Amino acid sequence: MSDPLGRHGTISRVTSSLAGPLSAAVARLVQTLRPQVGPATAAGFDEVGRRLAAPLQVAVAGRIKSGKSTLVNALIGRRVAPVGVGECTRLVTRFQYGAVDRIEVVGVDGSRRVLPFDADGMIPADLDVDIETVSHLEAYLTNDVLRELTVIDTPGLGSLDADSVARTEKLLDQVSQDAVAGAEAVLYVFTQTVRADDQETLRAFTAATAGRDAGPVNAIAVLNKADTIPPESVAGSHGDVWRAAAILAGRQAVTLRPRVADVLPVIGLLAESTESGAFTSADADALHALAELDEASRQTMLMSADLFTTWECEVPAATRARLLAKLDLYGIDRAVAAIQAEPGITAGALRRALLDASGLDAVRSKLDGVFRARADGIKAAAALASVTALAAGDPAERKRVNDAIEQLLGRPEAHQLRLLEALTLITANAVAMPEDLAEEVLRVGGSGSVPEQLGLVGRPPHELVAYALERAGWWRSFASFGATPAQSRVAHVVHRAYFLIWQQLRGAGGG
């Protein structure tokens, strides 16, 4: 099926660099080391090699009822993940590309049972199996988005209820660790505000993935259900819902830093409805009819869901209930405003306007910028972390593996891995660094864009060149004079990063 609007363009490019030189180099290292380790470690190395050859795996995590599955559906462009409370939402589900649409129910004993999707194209609400015997679900879709990206929908983490917390932790220990173990990147979903233990929740989740804590290179967060934020509760919003969400997201970004690269507001329901094909021409016609109502009636109806569905008007109540389920009051209000601004607007253009209002494009762009630019390095670094952990139990294996990794990291082309390692050390507070210098390390290593790395977005090329050289010299001096041994190791890496940026800019004619 063609996609004339290009709505999947950005996300489908997220993994264009998966088969990159760093992943290939790590794969060769694993193959070389395999005959030199015991059977158990060798089996683990085989799994690492398989992951390196597989698409980038992004795990969507968050609390119960944060709208994770709705966002998964929006990103995939198909309403396939169940969004209600049910047995399926207690399971990890891996969405990946397949030549035939199917679901595989993977048992804790390794068994597999194939199921079809239901008549609506979704995972069946009832799996007709004892949920306690299920490890996870694998959903295969003939969907181009998934050719180079595996999306992992996870159970909701955390709850105000102590029993639910215990069940979730048990679920994460026994099920999620295996099913999400290959995830190299994390999309963390929350609503309203970041709770005090959200950072710990994010840390616990990523500990079950590729063995590396979340950081600005491999994690972003979204403030979902942005339309539910009362604008009057956010200073500076001037009564605007989206402005209030953007301000709140900015504050949460500070709270979650440096665990995530950024926090972006999004309205998952609006994104899902417009991207999955749920929004139809009949819906557009109903919205046009609503736009023709008198202003007083329409404004009264939009005050609450009950008033919207029970108010007497020409648009049938069942039709209004359908619109409410797909768009909620905020989406309906935005659609009516778009129609009033352009009475002849088509159903396709109205869908696009609602998609713009959802904030999904910004999320995709951030996924593209954070993950695509670093996909090769993210996968290679995660693989090296796994290889190191696999060999940790045997001193001889550990030395052999560490020596081989050091040799790999000594190559100039592997500097990105050194930079990712430095980022991990700073993020995990393993190396104490003054706050301003730590922020600089995170900035340099947390983006694939040179102006963003330098903190000089919009500045002319000659300023970028001069600044890169200046900072390269400063970090070299800091590494040699005044830094602790641990700081010096990081400083040498940052110096080299700035020097390589300077070389790149000079080669591009930057002056």
LINUR-V472554 format. One record per helix or strand. SS is the DSSP state (h for helix, s for strand). FROM is the first residue (numbers start at 1). TO is the last residue. If there is no record, write none. Layout:
ss = <SS SS>
from = <FROM FROM>
to = <TO TO>
This chain:
ss = <h h h s h h s s s h s h s s h s h s h h h s h h h h h h h h h h h h h h>
from = <9 21 39 56 68 87 93 102 112 131 134 144 149 157 162 185 198 219 226 231 241 263 268 281 295 305 317 347 360 375 395 412 435 450 461 485>
to = <12 34 53 63 76 90 97 107 115 133 141 147 153 157 179 191 207 224 228 233 256 265 275 291 301 310 341 358 372 390 409 427 445 454 480 507>
